[in-house]
Amino acid sequence: MKRLIVVSNRVQPPSEEATGNQGGLALALSAVLRESNGIWFGWSGGETESFTGLINFQKSAGVTTATVDLEPQDILEYYDGFANRTLWPLFHYRVSLAEFEREFVDGYERVNTRFAETLLPLITHDDLVWVHDYHLIPLGQRLRERGVANRMGFFLHIPWPPMGLLVSLPNHQELVEQLFAYDVVGFHTQDWLDNFLDYARTHMDAEVDEDGTVRWQGRTLRALACPIGIDGAAYAQTAQSPTALAMCRQMHESANDRAMIVGVDRLDYSKGLQERFMGYERLLATREDLQEKIFLLQIAPPSRANVQTYQEIRAQLDSHSGRINGEFATVDWVPLRYVNKGYARDVLAGIYRAAKVGLVTPLRDGMNLVAKEFVAAQDPEDPGVLVLSNFAGAAAQMDAAVLVNPYSPEEIADALALALTMPVEERKARWRKLMDGVVNEDVMWWLDRFITALDPETATAGPAGAP
Ligand code: G6P
């Protein structure tokens, strides 16, 4: 098995305790990194006065991480700037929120060059290099320019926008050209892949084969749709851990026989939280019979707090949640519990298990793993219902959910009413289908498919190749 070098902006080393905050992706990557004696490289999340390229190596639960600090200007222009004020909104189809500043592009290029220079001495000739997400598109090219001839893959965890939107980015072609430094480029869904192929074909005049092989100016990449999953079986067990079961009981007690609807999202405008609140508000206004019988628990830990659009959405949700409670609450009923805090995986699993409805309504989302975790956490004998946005990548695999248009408060209200009154037989039948998908197309299946495309030999040798 070849050694794997994973590169991502955020590095999430596994914690020594099993209850850590690591998500499914981080857990799966950690498993392969451990097995292949690999390295996880990226930003430390910390800041230094001037960039030194000094690497901080750490080993945690058998996984080696190598991280670097960035300068304040780098963080401003690369992370807050091009990654989160330009690419994030644009790739989530929100062109009007995207800011196009040449300084951001410069900062993005500079940090990618710095990452390449720092990473270069760590790469040996047989390593597989796997770069993740929109922060690091140029990294492959920067490494190639420095003589790296290894197999290199790139995976995008957010949507790829349609060509008509992408062209509003002043340096769109340059950005796409940089992807051609990789041998394999992965997307979560066929839609995102098709958008990319459409651009390559139409805008770059690239030659596109049926299997996703794309040829352009003497370079070849293989593009594929490969939806990420969770470790469904392990998460189902987590939902029955003592912590989760205690949490589940606590939620039942505090619910006081009221049905809980739950949403868990980073506080991000792409998650459709305002529209979700409007949908819930509409349900309360139109279904008086449900008043005092239900409540919505929305967990939304703040994110990217230096970026103005995030400050704005936070302020809007603060006022919206206050309005809903002001209008509908009674002396002993709070219809909306709005919480700006994050919780550990096992605690969340217990909360999901106690919920009657999981409400996952992003306006656009690369995949959305909350949808899958909600399903995996349910009690098979009395499962809750998943209400899922049509525009989450997960919808392509989860058609047994109640699918909604997240822009429509009316559809959200109708879906909630349907979910809250759904007979147990239908809940079970839908859940069974969803759970089969979550377990079969799990995170190892995803990893194996991508690594097989990158390097078939490694895929069959390591844990990623296990059946
Ligand atoms: C999305 C992105 C990830 C990112 C995560 C959290 O899932 O695809 O790359 O790490 O959001 O965002 P943050 O800016 O806090 O890393």
Residues whose N, C-alpha, C, O or C-beta is under 5 A from the ligand:
A	BS01	G6P	R10 D133 H157 I158
